[in-house]
Amino acid sequence: MTENVKYTLESTIDNSERELFQVDDDLERMERELNELSIYRFNLVKNINEHKQVLLELYPKEE
């Protein structure tokens, strides 16, 4: 009985550690993706603002 409990506990620990490593890997991947998306967003906003500025310069608003 004691051996069974020991085996079950060790198995649970091993499984939990594997899952923890997987979660850590997922978090690292998601952080990289978030960083890439943030850079992409920044560049989109910059591009939009530059185009708006050119549009205003070419076609000033009539008052």
N, C-alpha and C positions, 0 to 999 in steps of 0.2 A: 504494500500500500504506500509506504513512504517513498519508494522508488517511483511509483506512478505519479505521485504528487510532485516530486522533484522534476521528473521528465516533463510534466505538464507545465510547470512554472518556467522551466528553461525554454521550452518550446514557445510559450507565450512571449517571453522576453525576446527571443530571436525574431519572432514575427513582428513584434512591435518595433524593434530596432531597424529591421528592413523597411518597415513602413515609414519610420522616421526619416531614414535616408532618402526615401522616395519623395517624401513631402519637402525635405530640404532641397532636393534637386528641382522639384516643381517650383518652389519659391524662387530659386535663383533664375530659372528660365523666365518666370513671370516678371521678375525685376528687370531682366534684360529687355523683354518685350515692352514693358512699360516705358523704359528709357528710350527705346527706339520710337515708340509712338509719341512720346513727348517731343522728341526732336522733330519728327515728321509734322506734328501739330504746329510747332514753332515756325517751321519753314512754310507751312501753308498760310498761317496768319501773316507772316512777313510778305509772302507773295501777293496775297490779297491786298494788303495795305499798299504795296508798291504799285499794283495795277490801278487801284483807286486813285492814287496820287497822279499817275500818268493820265488817267481819264479826266481828272479835274483840271490838269494843266492843258490838255487838249480841248476840253469842252468846259470852260468855266461856268459855274452856276449863274443863271440869270437871276437878278434880284428884282 
